[in-house]
Amino acid sequence: MLQCPICKKNLTQTHKSYECENKHHFDQSKSGYTNLFLSNSKRIHGDNDEMIYARHRFLQAGYYSFLLDKIIEIMQTLSIKTCVDLGCGEGYYTNALSKQFIDTQFIGFDLSKTALKIASKQSNGQYFCASIADTPIKDHSVDCVLCIFAPFKIEEVKRILKPNGFFILVNPLPYHLYELKQALYETVKLNPEFNLESDNMIHIEQYEVEQIIHLETSESLSDLLDMTPYRYKAKDSNIQSFYQLDSLTTRCSFRCDVYKYTQ
């Protein structure tokens, strides 16, 4: 399923490294992920460390466990032996799914090495630093592609999916974190509705899940804000006022769409 990012030949794992028939060699890092990203750019790739650690703490606290439960429920209805998580981040969903579906191979891709270090610890999945727009995956070799809040290129999704493979896409609904945004902005804009229209992608199911969460510690409030882009878009005075709050109740609402790829 894996292919060399240089020559596109099969990539085989040997102990703690990966190698292709042309002897291109990629060592696994001490934390467990492997860098397959080919770039000389010095700019920072992926989310910054502050966002990553905040999101990790927030997810580990279980606030989005209801979404994870829905994804597990969805996957239980599908026949999947291989799954690629595009933009896997710290591996919260990927690791939980790999423990739930022990006969399924899970591979996570992200550009943040900090996130991948967290994801790789005590994991049953495989993690790689790679662009989700150009994944080191062979054509039409994957049963399922999972994308949770991450940007994606649909042509790349279709390239790696097997015929009749599944694409599970998770996006926020319009009123997701509405009360959080009320505390930050004078005028609140709703999240845009997302609709995917692409040849050979049949929409087979849609699920909506929502839960009201109560944040009652300064740490949880800070983590929620710091893991979102709102932390960098709101006025500094509003951000500082938010950090002074004692509690916050806000809704978390998501839409999970399941598509089937018909070649």
Secondary structure, DSSP 8 states (H G I E B T S, - for coil): -BB-TTT--B-EEETTEEE-TT--EEEB-TTS-EE-------S--SS-HHHHHHHHHHHHTTTTHHHHHHHHHHHHTS--SEEEEET-TT-HHHHHHHHH-TTSEEEEEES-HHHHHHHHTT-SSEEEE--TTS-SB-TT-EEEEEEES----HHHHHHHEEEEEEEEEEEE-TTTTHHHHHTT-SS-----------TTEEEEEEEEEEEEEEE-SHHHHHHHHHTSGGGGTS-HHHHHHHHT-S-EEEEEEEEEEEEEE--
